[in-house]
Amino acid sequence: MPKLPSLDADTLWSDWRMLCETIGERRAGTVEEARAAGFVAHRLNEAGLDQVAIQLFPCFSLRAAKAEVSEPKGRGWRRVEARPLVGAPSTPGERDVRGELAWLELPEGARALRPGSLRGKILAVFGPLPTSLAIHRQLIAAAPRAVIHVDDRLPFTWAKNDGVYPYWAREHGMLPTVAVPYLDAWRWRREGVTELKVRVAVDFRPAASQNVIAELPGSDPTLPAVVFTAHHDTQCNNVGADDNASGVVCLLALARVLGSSRPRTRLRTVRFISFGTEEQLSVGSSAYVRQHHVTPRDTGLVINFDSVASPLGHFVLSVAGAPTLGRYVAAQLAAGGLDVALQPELTPFSDHFPFNRAGIPSLWFMRTNFPGGRWQHHSGHDSLENVSVAEIQRLLRGVLPLAQTLAARRRWPFPSQLPTTLHSRARRVGRELYG
C-alpha cells in the first residue's frame, strides 16, 4: 500500500501528545475527560465528517481517593502502596479498619465462603475478583471488613488502578476494596503476616460524561453501517497512552483517510464513536446503544480499538460473530500485511459488548505483551514512552483495506448479526454484569 499522509508519524504523535501530555489523565466525569471529547470532535470535524455530535450521559466520577494499607513493623506499622478500586466504598467513617489477614484464592476457593465466615477479617483475594454474581454475593455475605486484591496477572512492585462493576455495587453492595503490589502480597505470605490495617476514603459523585459520534454517509442508507469505536477516558493515576489513547489515535486516522476517499465508492455509512466512561465497564457504550435503540438493522459490524500500541507484543483479534466473520477478516488483514492471533470469543470487558447484547457482531483489536494482557495495565507505566507509532501504522495499513471493502460491499460474506446461541449468551452475561 502506498504511503498515506494521514498515517504519518508526526500527525499520529500530535494526537497522542494532545491526549496524554496536554490533557493528561482523563477520568470519567472530569473536566479532562470533557476536554478529550472536545478535541476528538474537533479532529473529526477537520476530517470532513458529517453530523459530529457529543452525546451526554450520566456517570459517576471519582473526584478524590486515598487508600492506606499498613502491616505490623516492630511496635508500629509500615504502609505499603495501595489503590482504591473505583466504585468501591470508603471504610466506615473513612477510618482504619484492623483485622486478621485471611487469604482466598479465586475462583477455586469460592466454595469455602459462608455467611459471616470472614467477619472482622481483612481478606486478601489472589486471582481475579469475582466475575460471577453468585460468587460476589457469597463474598459480600462472608462480611470481611475490607478486601485487598492481588492481581495474579501482574507480578510487579506497583499497584494497578482498577474499578468494580457499577451495577453490582448499586444493586448488590460492595466492600471497601483496594489493590496492592503483587510482591508485597508475596512477602506477606512468605513472612507469615497475620494482621493488617486498611483505610479507604473516596469522593465518588454523580457527574456527566460524553460520547463523540460522527459519520461518513453511505449512498444506500438502508444498509447497516460499519461502526469504528474507541474510548477516550482513562483509569486513575495514568495518562492511558495505550489504554486507550492508542485506540483514539487509530479512530482519528481512519476518519481522515476514509473521509478523503471518493464518496461514490461507499455504499454503507461508516460511523466513528469515541466513548466516555469505558473504564467503569462500558457505561458510555451502553448509553449509546440504549439511547439510539441500536439493532442489526442499522448497525452491521462494530470494530473496536482498545490498547493497540505495545512496541513488543501480539496483535489479537477477538471476534464475536459467525465463524465465517473471523475467517474472512483474518484473510483480508493478511492480504493487507497484518497477521493477527484470532480469538473467537464473547468478551464483556470493552466497548463492543453492549452492541453484542443488541445482536451485532464485533471485532476487537488489542495488542498484548504479557499473559492476560499488558504489563503496564492501569499503571503509571502506561505512558508515551511505552507505545509505538510504528505498530499503530502497521495496524492501520492492515485495517484500512478491510474498512474500505466493508463500506463498498452491498453483501458481506458473513452474517451481520450474532448467531442465535451467541446472542442469547451475550444477553445473559449482559444482564448479570450490566443489569
Secondary structure, DSSP 8 states (H G I E B T S, - for coil): ----GGG-HHHHHHHHHIIIIII----TTSHHHHHHHHHHHHHHHHTT-EEEEEEEEEEEEEEEEEEEEEEEETTEEEEE--EE-BT----GGG--EEEEEEEEETTGGGGG--TTTTTT-EEEEES----SHHHHHHHHHH--SEEEEE-TT--SSS----B--HHHHHHH----EEE--HHHHHHHHHHT--EEEEEEEEEEEEEEEEEEEEEE--S-TTS-EEEEEEE----TTS--IIIIIHHHHHHHHHHHHHHTS-GGG--S-EEEEEES-GGGTSHHHHHHHHHTT--TTTEEEEEEE-S---SSSEEEEEEES-HHHHHHHHHHHHHTT---EEEE----SSTTHHHHHTT--EEEEEEE-BTTB-TTTTSTT-SGGG--HHHHHHHHHHHHHHHHHHHH-SS-SS-SS--HHHHHHHHHHHHHHH-
